[in-house]
Each structure stands twice: as C-alpha cells, then as structure tokens.
Amino acid sequence: MREQLIRPYGDTWNDGRVQLSFTLPLPAGAQAQEAARRLASQMGLDDVQIVHSKDLRDFTFFIVYGSCRHSVDLTTLPAVPAAEPPMDFEEINAFIAEKIGRKVVVVGACTGTDAHTVGLDAIMNMKGYKGEYGLERYPMFETYNLGSQIPNEMLLQKAVEVQADAVLVSQVVTQRNVHIQNLTELVELAEAEGLRPKLIMVVGGPRIDRILAAELGFDAGFGPGTTARDVAGFLAKEVARRLERGE
C-alpha cells in the first residue's frame, strides 16, 4: 500500500533530508552561525548542519542541511485534475488556424518600474528559450513586445489599439511585494475601463504561480521554467474556448 505520510527524501525513504539557503542580516562569524542553526531548527529541521556560509559584508549567506520533522498526509490533499496534453509548435499553429481562423494578437510588457526583460523576451522573442521558439516565430500569432518599465495605462492603450486577445505581463522585481501592487493596479485599471472581459490577462515571473495569479484577478500565471510553447498553448485554447462561448 502506498505510504500516506510522506517526508522529503534524501538518502533513505522518508529521512526528511532537505537543503535550505537564506541570508541573515549579520556579519559572518560564530554568532551568525548560531543564529542560522537556531532559525533552521525553529523551521522544523533536526540534525542541522551549516555546510556553507559566505560573508556579504554586514550580511551572511548560508546553505544548511537538516532533517525535516514534519510530514504531509496524502489523504488530506485535494484532487488535482490531470493536465491537458501539451501541443507542439506545429500543433498549436494548426489548432489556431482550424479553431480560431485568424492570428491570436498578444501585447507583452514588463510594467511599472521593472526593467528586467529576460523573462518576457524568452516568451515573446523569435529565438525563444530552452530550444522552444518564441511567440514571434509562430505564424498564427501577432505579437507586440513593448519592453520594460511600461506604465499599466500604456499597456492597455496598446491592447485596445491593436485589438489584442491577450496581454502578457512579466514581473521580476518583487522586493517589498511591489509586483503584487503593480499587478493589482493593472487588473483594477482594466476593470475600470471595461476591458477586463475582453482580454486574456497572463502574468509570469519568478514568484508567480497559478494560485497567486488567480488571487490577483489574472487568467493564468506562469513561473520559472515556462517556455513560449506553454503560453502559446494556453492562449490558443483559451481564445478558442471564449469563441465557443460567444465571448
């Protein structure tokens, strides 16, 4: 029978071994080491080992090993629907041609003060990422990459101008949760201008997942490791679903 209580796996089954990294606002030394050890213990780790520390002047970076004393009861987990099988480059283009009959129009930007375009370019630029073509390479996509530090108002203005099906927002800067404030403002602005029902709104970034995206009012959220094919497949199916519903 499948084990119902599970812990992380390191060397042996359910030994709970994990690796953890964090930075403390203390100069490197014995006091910082003890603070890191106690903090890891309070996080639920036993047999704590400080395996690496690096002096960052008035801060210290740590890598810690330990055994997690907590477990997860699999019987308490909610049922998760099976993911739809992914489509490849050719299948996505064929799907759009058959089900939609025109190009899917997408406007993307890094909004607010965010000047980091690496994630946005990985999805939109022709060369793409991890061997996957970007949306610019898809014959059945029409894309507009506005770049970095774009005000929310400008992004929505461009979406209206080109009659976009979707807007893609990349948020890399997350200090003090500035990304949450900026993304909330974007959704509220779209709602105030009556654009929200007309647009598929997608957000991506290192601290984005589908749960946070939904809480903020977006239709989808994509985190680290996402490729253009993931986004293209979602957009193709979502535009087709909305057409079927007459939206």
N, C-alpha and C positions, 0 to 999 in steps of 0.2 A: 504494500500500500504506500502511496506517495506520502512523504513527510508533510505534516500540516503546519508545524512550527519551523520556520527556517531562519538561519542567520547567515551572514556573509561567509563565503568560502575562501580560505587561504591555502593551507597545506593539507588539511583534513576536513572531512564533511562537518559543516556547522561549527567550525572552530571560531568563527566570528572575526577572523583577522581582517583588518582594514588598514588603509593608508590615508592619512589626513594631512592637509597642509593649510597653514594660516600664518598671518603676520600679527605680532603683538607690538604695541607702541612702547617698547622698552629697549634700551641699548643691549647689545649682546653681552652675555655673561651668565653667572650662576643664578642670579635672581630671575632673569628671563627664562632660563631653562626650567626652573622650578615652577614658574607661573604657567608655562606651556604644559608641563606634566600635570599639574593640578586641573587646568582647564580641560585637558583631554579626558581626565578621569571624571570630571563633572558632566562631560558629554556622554558618558556611558561606556568608556573604554577601560578595560582591565589590562594589566601587564604592559603599561605604557612605556614605550621606548622613543627617545628623541634621537632619530637616526641622522638628522642633518639640520644645521642651523646656519644662517648667513646674516652677517652684520649689514644692516641697511642704515648705518649711522644711528639715529635715535630710534630705529625700529629693528626688529629681528624676524626673519622669515624662518619657519620651522616645517620640517617633514616629520611626522610622527607615525609610529606603528602601534597597534594595540588590538585587543580582542573586544568586540562589541558584545556587551552583556544582554542587549535587547534582541528580540526576535519578532517575526511577523507571522500571524496566524492566517494561513491561506484561506481558511473557511470564512473569514470576515471580509475578504476582498470582493468588490462589486464585479459583476460580469462585464467584460470588455468586448465589444463587437469586433469581429475579425476585420482586419484591414482589407480594403479593396486591393486586388492585384494591380501593381503599378504598370503603366503603359510606357513603352519606349518612345524615342523621338519620332519615328515613322508612324507609330500607332496614334500618338497624340495629334499629329497633323491630320491624319486620315479621319480621326474622330471629329475634329473641329469642322473639317470640310463636309462631312456627312451629317452631323447632328446640328451644326450651327449655320453653316453655309456662308460664312464670312470670316474675316480675321477678328481675333479677340484683341481688343485695344487695352493696353496697360500703361499706366503712368507710375513711375517709381521715383523715390527720393529719400535722402537722409534729411529729416526735418529738424526744425529747431536749431540748436547750436551744434548738432552732431556733424562733424567734418570727416567721419570715417566711412569711406565709400567701398571698402573691400568687400563687405557682405553684399551690398547692393549690386556691385559690379559682377560678383560671382554668379548672381542670378540673371542679371539683365544683359551684360556684355556678350558679344558674339563668342568670345573664346571660352566663356563659362568657367567651370570649376570641377575638379576631380574627374576629368575626362568627359564631362557632360556639357553639351553646347548650351550657351545662354539663350535667353528668350529672343534676342535679336537675330539669332540664327534660324529660328522656327519660321517657315514660310507662312504659317497661319496665325502669327502674332504680329501686331503692330505696336511697337514699344517706344516710350519716351522716357529716357533716363535724365532726370533733372539735376542729378548730382547732390552735392552736400549743402548743409545749412539753408535749406529751403523752408520758408515760413509755411505753416499749415494752410494759410489762405491762398498762397501761390500754387500749392499742390492741387487744391480743389479747383482753383480757377483753371488750371491746365486740364484737369479731368473734364470739366464742363466744355472747354474749348474743343477738345478732340473727341468728345462723346465717349469717354472711356468706359469700359466694362468694369475695370478694377484699378485700385491704387495699391501699390506696394510701398511700405514704409520700413526702412531699416533703422534700427536704433542700437548703437553700440555704446554710446556714452550713458552709463547707468549710475554714476555717483549720486548719492543722496536721492535715488529714485527719480531723477529728472525725467527719465524715459516714461514713467507712468504718468506724470503730469502732462508731458507733451502729447502722449498718445490719447489721453483723456480729452484734452482740448481739441484734438483733431476730430474725434468722433462727435463731440458736442457741437463743433462748428458745422460738420456735415449734416447733423440733425437739424440745426437751426436754419440752414439754408435749404432744407428739403431734399438733400442729395443722398442721405443715408440709404433709403430703399433702392436707389438706382445704382449704387456702387457695391462691388465686392471689395471689402476692405481687408487687407492682409498685412500682417506685421511680422518682421523677423529680426533676430538678434541673439546675442549670447545668453541673455537672461529671459528669453521669450519661450513660452510653450503654449499649447492649445488652451490650457486652463486659464492662464493669465490673459491670453488674447480674448477669450470669451468673456471674462470678467470685465474687461475694458471696453467691450462692445464691438470687437472685430469678428470677422467671419472665420478667420484662421490665423494660427500663429506657428511659425517655423523657427526652430532653434539651431544650434550648432550642427554642422554636417549636412545641412539641407543643400540639395542641388537644384538647378533650374528645372530638371525633369519633375521633381516633386511638386514644385509650384505650378508648372505648366499643366500637369495632370489634374491638379486640384481645380485650377481656373477653368480648364476645358469642361470638366464635369459639372462645375457649379454654374457656369453660363448656360450649359445645356439644360440643367435642372430648372433654372429660372425661366427659360424659354418654354419648357413644357408646362410650367405652372402659369404661363401667360404674364410674367412679370417684366 
